[in-house]
Amino acid sequence: MTIQPPSPFQAMPSPVQVAFNRKELSIILSIYGRMVSAGEWRDYGISCLRDRAVFSVFRRTAENPLYRIEKHPRLRGRQGQYAVVGIDGQILKRGHDLKSVLRVLERKLIRAVD
């Protein structure tokens, strides 16, 4: 019995779940740490689903998330696989580069000083 290598035209099996890699988590946790030290955020949650990974940010533990940072690998070739979603479900920023997508959250750190 011989085993045939997969044809390049065969569909690759979909992963069981999508997750953030170490580099992505480092970028996300960097901004998370700055927002916690500024007193804006207090808790987070990570969900690894079949089609996407979600990093949810909370002001308090028992609330709905303020923001969701989502990774959709299927959108990699189109609009970009990263998105920041607001509390109302509106997409605040979408793109291919995680750092540029997270800049929408960094604006919250910049405040006028009296």
N, C-alpha and C positions, 0 to 999 in steps of 0.2 A: 504494500500500500504506500503510495506516495502522497505527500502533502503539497498542495499547490499554494504558492504565495498569493496573497490577495492581489487582485487586479487593481491598477490605479483608478479604474473607472467605477469600482465598487464603492458604495457609500460606507464611510467610517461609522462604527457604532457610536451612538451618542453617549456622552459621559453620564454616569449615574446621577451626579449632581455637580453644580457649578460652585466654585469657591474662589475667594480672593487668594492670590499668591502672597508670598512674604513681602515682596517689594510693594505691592498695592496696599497691604495692611500697614506697612511702615509709613507710607504717605498719608493714609487716612488717620492713623493714630497720632501722627505729628500734629495735624490740625485739630484733632480731638483734644489733645493735651493742652494746646494753647487756648481753646475755647473753655475747657474746664477751669484752667487757671484764671481766666477772665470772669468766671462765674456764670457763664451763659448755658453750659451744658452740664449734666450731672450723671447720665447713664447712657449705655448703648446696648444694642443687641445685634447679633449676627445671625442671618438665616441663609442656609445653603440649600437652594431648591434645585429642581431638575433643570429648569431653563434659565435661572438667574441666581445671583448672590446679592444679598441686601444687607447693608450696614445701617441700622436705624439709630438715630440720635434722639435722646429724650431730655427734657428739662427736669422732669421728675419721673420716677419709676412707673407710677400708675397712670401716666398720660399716654395719649397717642404720640407717635414720633413727630418731632419738629421737622426733621429732614430724613430722607432715605437716600443713601448713596447706593446705586444699583449697577450691577455688571450684567449685561445681556450679550453673551458671545455671539448670538445669531445676528445682532445688529452691527457687528464689527466692520463689515464691508459697506454698510449704508450710512447711517447717521452717527455711528460711533457706539462703542459698547458700554460707555460709562454715562450715567445720568444722575443729576441731583434733583430729587422730587421734594416739593414743599409739603406742608401739613395738609393742604387742601387737595393734593394729588397733581398739582400743576408741575410740569417739568421746568425747572429753573434754568438748567444748563445741560447740554448733551454734547459729547464729543469723543474723539479717539484717544486723547491724552488725559489721564486721570488728574494730573496736577493742574492743567488748565481748566478742567471742569470744576475742581474744588475751589478755584479762585472766587467763585460766586459766594462761597461761605466766608472767605477771608475778609470780604468787605464788611462783615458784621463786626470784626475786631477793630476796624478803624473808626474812631469816634472823635468828635471835636472836643478839645479840652477847654474848659472855661477858665 
